[in-house]
Amino acid sequence: MRFAMSFAAACTTLLIGCAGAPRPLDRAALSAQVAATERAFARTMADRDHAAFMSFLADETVFFSGPTPLHGKQQVAAWWKRFYDAAQAPFSWEPAEVEVLASGTLALSSGPVRDAAGKPIGTFTSIWRLETPGSWRIVFDKGNDACECRAR
């Protein structure tokens, strides 16, 4: 009887230990998730869907748009509303690079920004935070004008 109880306790401890063992992160899968999220975020502009745009913003997001940084979901949404008012999107963007931290909780996406005719006019860099499994929200965003860089 004592042996059976000891054996059962050992098995339970072993199972609990296995259940708590961390699984290795699939960073490629997480990068694909972030890229898909960035594309869906960009699609809000093409679809002229400001409410959908807002759904990708973290509550404490910071966008470097305009003369000073915009803080918080409401301030960013209010400033960006102007880009959703016209019938045609004034610009578009798409991810070209995505990197995810080893922790799997933060990611960076970056890529080209194009005008309505498709001409490159800048680049963007966004930082995404995993808020719940499979749900990424943007916490930082900054665009830069296109420039012709000289080789050194």
Buried (B, 14 or more C-beta within 10 A) or exposed (E): EEEEEEEEEEEEEEEEEEEEEEEEBEBEEBBEBBBEBBBBBBBBBEEBEBEBBBEBBBEEBBBEBEEEEBEBBEBBBEEBEEBBEEEEBEBBBBBEEBEBEEEBBBBBBBBBBBBEEEEEBBBBBBBBBBEEEEEBBBBBBBBEEBEEEEEE
